[in-house]
Amino acid sequence: MIYAEETLATAWNDVQPLATKHWHEIAWRQDKIQLDPDYERYQRIEASKGLRIYTARKDSGELIGYAFWFIATLTHYKQTLCAANDVVYVDEAYRGGVGAKLLRFSETELKKLGVQTLSLHIKEILDWSPLAAALGFERTESTHQKWIGD
């Protein structure tokens, strides 16, 4: 297995098939909210050093997992550099170790950038919080959503 930092340019095309599987597996209100990634916005965030992408690939080069992280200080904590996952996914056929290694790799690389806190957003429908806890993450809040569109 190869764990690496990649750019949008190197990873995007390989991410898309997995992103579709990911969306089908965990997305809320799929009947109302379609998967439609904003590549140009990701490019702008990456260009401003606010995005890091870490991947897990088989030795053959096939992408089997990814972790996208947004990096920024927060309005309440301007002296603390934070990283929050945008998406973390490992193909179902490769779970059972790859996810933990990808998260550890991400943590190591983000720490080199000066990141001080990591936040994970974990969907209730696919609760992998035991893995997060085993990696030292603490449950600090929960998110509630409500559809108010048509």
N, C-alpha and C positions, 0 to 999 in steps of 0.2 A: 504494500500500500504506500502511496506517495501523498504526503500532506504538504501543501504549498500555499503561498500567497499568490493570487492571480489578479489580473485586472479585468474590467468588463470586456475589453477587446479579446482577451484570451479565453474567458470563461462563458460569456453570454450565450453563445449558440449551444454549448453543451448543457447549460443550466436549464434551458427552456423545456425539454422533455421531462426532466425531473420536477421542474416547477409546476408543470401541469399535474403530474402525479401527486405532488405535495398539496396543491390546491384541492384536488378531489378528496384527498384524505382528511384535511383539517379545516377547510374554509367555511366560515359562517355565512349563512344566507346565500348559498350558491344560486338560488333561484332569483336573487335580486342583484348580486354583486359578482360581476364576471372578472376573471383573471385578465388583466390588461396592464402589464408592467410598463412603467414610464422610463424607457431607456435613456432618453435625453436628460431627464431629471437625475437619474443615477449617474450619468456622465458628469453633470455639473457638480454633484456632491463629491464624486471621486476626484474631480479636478481641484476642488477646494480642500482636499485631504480629509474629507469627512466620511469616507467610505473605505472599508477594507473587506476584501473577499478572500476567504480561506477555503480550500477544497481538499477533498479526498478522492484520489483516483487509483484505480487498479494499476498494476505495473504496465498493463497494455495501454494506459492512457484514458480508459473509459471513466468518466465522471460518475461517482456513486454518492457523493455528498458535498454539501456546501454550507458555509456560514457567512452571511453578509452582516457586517457590523457598521452602525452609524457611530461616529466619534465626535464628541463636542463637550464643551462645558455647558452647564445648565444655568438657567437664569437665577436660580437660588444658590448655586454653588460655582461661582465663576472661577475659583481657583482649583477645582477638581475636574480632571479630565475623565470623562465617562464614555463607555462604549455600551450600546444597547443593540441586541440582535434585531436585525430586520427580519431575517429568515434563517432558520437552521433546519437542514433536512438531510437525512441519510436514507437512501433507497431501502425499502423494507427487506429486501433479500440480503442486505449487508449489515443489518442492525445486530447489536450484541458485541460492542467493542469499538467499532469505527466511530460512532458518535462521541463517545468519551474521549477518544484520541483526537478527534477533530476539535472538540472544545478545549482540550488541554493545549493543543497546538495553537489555537486562536488566542488563548490566554497568554501563552508565552510570547507570541508575536506582538500582541497589543500592549503587554507590559513593556516591551522594548521601546514602544512609541510614547511611553509616559502615561498610559491609561492607568487610572487608579481604581475605578469601579467598573464592574461588568453587570449588566442587567439582561436577564433572559425573559422572554415572553413565551409562555407555554400554554397551548390551547387545552381547554378542559377535555375536548373530545379525544385528544391523544396526549394524555398526561404523563410526561416523562420527568416529572419533578423528583422522583426518587434518584434518578441519575444526577440531576442538578444538585441535590442535597449531598450525594456521595462525592461530588466534585467541590464541595465547600460553599455552595450557594445557599443563601437564607431566603425563605419566603418572607417578603416584606409588604406586599399589597396584592390586590386582585383587581381585575378590570371587568366591568359590566357594560354590555352593549344593548342598544335598542334600535330597531329599524323604524325610522320616521318618514321615509320616502313614500312614494306612491306604490 
